[in-house]
Amino acid sequence: MKKFLLITIYLITSVAVKAQTVEMADVLRSSGKIYVVVATIAIIFVGLTAYLFMLDKRLTKLERNK
């Protein structure tokens, strides 16, 4: 039953996402600015990942000292 529910939710959301057209994305893609957006998101993601990794190292070091 749980698998059926998950599959149903996945199908409904995938159909809903494909039904939407985003005009802003089309404009950004046609002007070539979409690469700036993707690069900005990638930089933010890498920064957050590095921050979380460093934070985990610090916490592990503090846990060992106690």
Rosetta constraint file for C-alpha pairs under 8 A:
AtomPair CA 1 CA 5 HARMONIC 6.26 0.50
AtomPair CA 2 CA 6 HARMONIC 6.25 0.50
AtomPair CA 3 CA 7 HARMONIC 6.09 0.50
AtomPair CA 4 CA 8 HARMONIC 6.09 0.50
AtomPair CA 5 CA 9 HARMONIC 6.18 0.50
AtomPair CA 6 CA 10 HARMONIC 6.10 0.50
AtomPair CA 7 CA 11 HARMONIC 6.14 0.50
AtomPair CA 8 CA 12 HARMONIC 6.18 0.50
AtomPair CA 9 CA 13 HARMONIC 6.15 0.50
AtomPair CA 10 CA 14 HARMONIC 6.02 0.50
AtomPair CA 11 CA 15 HARMONIC 6.14 0.50
AtomPair CA 12 CA 16 HARMONIC 6.18 0.50
AtomPair CA 13 CA 17 HARMONIC 6.09 0.50
AtomPair CA 14 CA 18 HARMONIC 6.23 0.50
AtomPair CA 15 CA 19 HARMONIC 6.15 0.50
AtomPair CA 16 CA 20 HARMONIC 6.76 0.50
AtomPair CA 22 CA 26 HARMONIC 6.69 0.50
AtomPair CA 23 CA 27 HARMONIC 6.27 0.50
AtomPair CA 24 CA 28 HARMONIC 6.16 0.50
AtomPair CA 25 CA 29 HARMONIC 5.95 0.50
AtomPair CA 25 CA 34 HARMONIC 7.30 0.50
AtomPair CA 26 CA 30 HARMONIC 6.08 0.50
AtomPair CA 27 CA 31 HARMONIC 6.25 0.50
AtomPair CA 28 CA 32 HARMONIC 5.98 0.50
AtomPair CA 28 CA 33 HARMONIC 4.98 0.50
AtomPair CA 28 CA 34 HARMONIC 4.93 0.50
AtomPair CA 29 CA 33 HARMONIC 6.27 0.50
AtomPair CA 29 CA 34 HARMONIC 5.11 0.50
AtomPair CA 29 CA 35 HARMONIC 7.98 0.50
AtomPair CA 33 CA 37 HARMONIC 6.70 0.50
AtomPair CA 34 CA 38 HARMONIC 6.16 0.50
AtomPair CA 35 CA 39 HARMONIC 5.94 0.50
AtomPair CA 36 CA 40 HARMONIC 6.09 0.50
AtomPair CA 37 CA 41 HARMONIC 6.25 0.50
AtomPair CA 38 CA 42 HARMONIC 6.09 0.50
AtomPair CA 39 CA 43 HARMONIC 6.12 0.50
AtomPair CA 40 CA 44 HARMONIC 6.25 0.50
AtomPair CA 41 CA 45 HARMONIC 6.10 0.50
AtomPair CA 42 CA 46 HARMONIC 6.09 0.50
AtomPair CA 43 CA 47 HARMONIC 6.06 0.50
AtomPair CA 44 CA 48 HARMONIC 6.15 0.50
AtomPair CA 45 CA 49 HARMONIC 6.10 0.50
AtomPair CA 46 CA 50 HARMONIC 6.09 0.50
AtomPair CA 47 CA 51 HARMONIC 6.11 0.50
AtomPair CA 48 CA 52 HARMONIC 6.13 0.50
AtomPair CA 49 CA 53 HARMONIC 6.13 0.50
AtomPair CA 50 CA 54 HARMONIC 6.17 0.50
AtomPair CA 51 CA 55 HARMONIC 6.08 0.50
AtomPair CA 52 CA 56 HARMONIC 6.05 0.50
AtomPair CA 53 CA 57 HARMONIC 6.32 0.50
AtomPair CA 54 CA 58 HARMONIC 6.30 0.50
AtomPair CA 55 CA 59 HARMONIC 6.17 0.50
AtomPair CA 56 CA 60 HARMONIC 6.06 0.50
AtomPair CA 57 CA 61 HARMONIC 6.19 0.50
AtomPair CA 58 CA 62 HARMONIC 6.22 0.50
AtomPair CA 59 CA 63 HARMONIC 6.09 0.50
AtomPair CA 60 CA 64 HARMONIC 6.27 0.50
AtomPair CA 61 CA 65 HARMONIC 6.45 0.50
AtomPair CA 62 CA 66 HARMONIC 6.65 0.50
